[in-house]
Amino acid sequence: MKDLINKIEAEFEAFQKDSNAQLESGNKAAGTRARKSSLELTKLFKEFRKESLEASKK
C-alpha cells in the first residue's frame, strides 16, 4: 500500500505542475497532461479505496 501512496503523490505532483503551467502561462499541452494525470489519479484513488477496505477487514 505504501507503494500505491507513493504513486499517488508522484502523480499529484505532476498534475499540480501541469495544471499550474496551463493556468499561469496558458500552456495547452500542459493542460492535456494535467487532464491525463487526473484520469490516472482517479484510477489510483479507486485502487487505494479497494486496498484500504481490504486492510480494514483484517
C-alpha positions in Angstrom: 0.0 0.0 0.0 3.0 2.3 0.6 4.0 1.9 -3.0 0.5 2.9 -4.1 0.6 6.0 -1.9 3.9 7.0 -3.4 2.4 6.6 -6.9 -0.5 8.9 -5.9 1.9 11.5 -4.5 4.0 11.5 -7.7 1.0 11.7 -10.0 -0.5 14.5 -7.9 2.8 16.5 -8.1 2.8 16.1 -11.9 -0.8 17.2 -12.0 -0.1 20.3 -10.0 2.9 21.2 -12.1 1.0 20.8 -15.4 -2.2 22.5 -14.2 -0.3 25.5 -12.9 1.6 25.8 -16.2 -1.7 25.8 -18.0 -3.2 28.4 -15.6 -0.3 30.7 -15.4 1.1 30.7 -18.9 -1.8 29.3 -21.0 0.3 26.2 -22.0 -2.2 24.0 -23.8 0.0 20.9 -23.8 0.3 21.2 -20.0 -3.5 21.2 -19.8 -3.6 18.0 -21.8 -1.1 16.4 -19.5 -3.0 17.6 -16.4 -6.2 16.0 -17.7 -4.3 12.8 -18.3 -2.9 12.9 -14.8 -6.4 13.5 -13.4 -7.6 10.3 -15.1 -4.7 8.4 -13.7 -5.3 9.8 -10.2 -8.9 8.6 -10.4 -7.7 5.0 -11.2 -5.2 5.2 -8.3 -7.7 6.5 -5.9 -10.1 3.7 -6.7 -7.3 1.2 -6.2 -6.4 2.8 -2.9 -10.0 2.6 -1.7 -10.1 -1.1 -2.6 -6.8 -1.8 -0.8 -7.8 0.3 2.2 -11.1 -1.6 2.6 -9.2 -4.9 2.4 -6.8 -3.8 5.0 -9.6 -2.6 7.4 -11.2 -6.1 7.3 -8.1 -7.7 8.7 
